[in-house]
Amino acid sequence: MKDKAEARRLPVEGARNLRDIGGYRTVDGRTVRRGLVLRGGHPGDLTEAGRAGFAALGLRAIVDLRSNGERASHPFPEEIRPGAHYWSRDYEISGGDLVALLRDTAAAAEQMRQRMIQTYTRLPYEQAPGIAAALRLAADGGGPMLVNCTAGKDRTGVTCAVLLAALGVPQEHVIEDYALTEWLEDPDAGLFWVDPEGPHAYLLSVDPAVWRMLNRSDPDYIRTTYATLESAHGSIEGFISGELGISPDELERLREVMLEG
């Protein structure tokens, strides 16, 4: 898995979990084109060379799934996204239960695991506007698009899972793609530098086992999303049409643009 993960990583210095979702085979024998949809995390750790490398990606669009506060803390500077259509929305993250658990010094790893599983039942609905935007922008074609959040794992992972499923990539390969994050980003490490005097100082005292469970890309997390959507909508495609409002013509256009062979 480590080799598979590294083969997908884009060599941009300081980029978090930046990789291509192309190359997967679909159930009808076609292949997801490389270089059209990238996924990643926040831009706050980019070095000077990384900023230049990021700009050189030639992004056509960025779908930034982060909340208002997250974007304000680690914005995408204009110079690293020249000419790119930048999509975001006005919202505040609803993960208050996770924050409360991180502040609880008595919290246990299994508690965090169960909270994460619950979170993955909600994410496709909470992030529906971003998922719909990603599918429509991908269907427009014309160059690389980036889907990102802070870790490049949860909101981004669910969005890319829906996109790959819409293209006909088998579930086991979608789950594998989701799980690659854990091979590229150490789940024991922080998401960003924490100021001991700042508002996120409580993160410095989180039990490492709890922190690891939050940061893991456990396949059971994304399996929970699959099970939730299949139970509620009959299939991922049912969610795409019923909840996201993507028409059959739009879905066919997405496949025409994103698949080859």
N, C-alpha and C positions, 0 to 999 in steps of 0.2 A: 504493500500500500504506500509505503514511503516513496518508492520510485515513481508510482503512478501520480502521487501528489506533486512531486518535484517536477515531473514532466509537464504538468499543467501550470505551474507557477510562472508568472511573468516577472522578468528580472528588473524590477523597478525598486531601487534602493529605498528602504524604509516603508514600502507599501505593505499593508496588512492583508494577508490572505488573498492576494490578487491573482486570479487565474481565469482560464478560458473554459467555458462549459461545452465547447464543441468537441466533435470526434466520437460521440456515442452513436451506436446503431439503434435504429428504431425497429418496431415489430414488423414493418413492411419492407425491411431491408435497406432503407436509405440511411444516411448519416447526417448528423447535425454538423453544419458548417463551422469550421474554426474561424476565430477572429471577428465574429459578429456580436456575441454577448459575452462580456466579462463580468466577474463578480469579485467583490472585495469589501474591505472594511474602511474605517475612517482614514482621512489623509493627514492626520496630525503628526505622524512620525516620519514623513518624507524628508530625506536629506536634500541638499541643494541639487546633487546629481539625480536624486529621485524625482524631484520636481521637473527637471528637464526630461527625464525618461517618461514621466507621466504625460507631459505635454506632447511628447513624440508619439504617443499611442494614437493620436488623431481621433479622439472620441467624438462621435456624432451626437451622443446624448448621454446624460447621467440621470439615473433614477435613484434619488437619494431618499431612502426610507427612514431616515433619522428624524427625531422630533425637533422642535424648535430649539430647545436648550442644547441638544447634542450638536446641531449644526452650528450654533453660535460658539460653542466651545472649540470645535475643530472644523472650521469652514473650508470649503474648496476655494483656494485662491483663484482669481480669474486667470492668472498666467498658466495654470496647469490644466485649464479646460477651455482653451481658446476656440471660440466658435461653436461650442457644444450646447445643445438644448439642455437646460438644467431643470429637471422636474423635482419638486418637493411639495409638501403640503403643510398647512398650519395645524399642528396638533401637538399635544403633550403626551409623552409615553405613559401607558397605563400599567406599567409593571410595578406598581406600588407595593404589591405583596412580596415581590422579589427583593426590593430595597429594604422592606421591613425585616425580611429574613436575614439579609446580609448584616443588618444592624444588630441582630440578636446574637449575642456572644454564646448562647446556649444552643444555637441552631445545629442540626446534624445534617450530614451529607444526604441521607435518604430523604429527609424533608425537602431539601433542595431538588433532588431528583423528581419527586412527586410534583413539586411546584412547576418544574420545567415541563413535565408531561402535560399538566393542566394548561400551561401557557401555549403549548402546541395545538391544543384544541381551539384556541381563540385567535391565534396569529393570522390564519388565512382570512378571517372576517375583519379583524382590526386593520389589516394591511390590504384589504381588497382594492382601495383606490390605487395604491402603488403597484399591485400585481397587474391590474387592468392596464395601467399606463405602460408597464414594462412589456406586456404582450402586444399592445398596439404600436409602441415605438419599434419593437423588434420587427413587427410585420411591415413597417415602413422601409426597412432595410437601409442600405446606403453607407454602411460603415460601422465601426465598433460602438457598442453601447455598454455602459457600466451600470450594474445594479449593486448598490452598496447600502450598508447600515454601519453600526459602530464596530462590531466584531466581524461582520461579514459572514455570519453563521446562522442566526435565528431568523430574522425578518428576510434577510437575503436568501437564506437556505430554503425557506418556504416558498418565496417568490420563484426561485430558480427551479425548485421541484415541480411547481405547477407548470412552469414553462416547458420543462423537459417532458413532463407527462403529456402536455398538450401536443407535443411533437411526436409522441408515440414511443418514447424511450421506456423500456421495461422498468418496472418498479425497482427491481434489484439494482439496476445501474444508477437510477436516481438516488437511491439510498447510499450507494457507494460514493457518488459524487458529493453528497452531503457530508459523509463521514471523513472525507479527505481533509477537512479543516483541522482535525485533531493531529494530523501528520505535518501540517504546515505551521500551526501556531500552538505552542506549548500551553495546554489547558491549566497549568499551574502558574502561568505568568499573567501579569496585569494587562488590561486592555489599553492603558495609557498611563503616563506618569501621574502620580497622585501627590498633590501638595499637602504636606502634613498639617498645614494651617488652613487648607481650603475646604470647600463644602463636601468633597469626597474623601475626607481624611478617614472616615469610618472604615473604608475599604482596606486600610492598612492593618486592621485588627481582625479581619475575617478569617475564620478557621480555614486552613489550606484545603481541607477535604471538601468543605462547602463550596469554596471558590472553584475548585476543580470540577465539581458536578455542574456548576453553572456554565463553565466554559467548555465542557465536553460537547462534541458533536456525536452524541450517543444515537446510534441508528433507531433506537426505540422512540426517540423524540419525533423524528420525521415519520416513522411508521404510525405514530399517533395521529398526525395530520392526515395521512392517507385514510386511516380508519374512520376518522371524523367526517371527512368529506364524502367518502363512499357510503357511510351510514345515512348522512343527511341528504345527499344529492344523487346517490346511485353510482356515481363515478366522479373522477376529477373533471371530466368534460361536462358533466351535469353542473358542477360548481362553476365552471368557466362560463357556461351559457346562462345559468339561472342567477348566480350571485354577482358575477362580474359583468354580465350583459354583453359578452363577446358573441357576435353573430357567427353562424356557420361560414359565411363568406369571409369574415375576418380571420377565422381560424384556418381556413384553407389558404388564405393569403400568407399567414404566418408560416405555414408549412412549406409553401412554395419558396419563400425567401430563405428560410432557415435550413432547409434540407437539400441534400444533393444525392445523386446516384439513382 
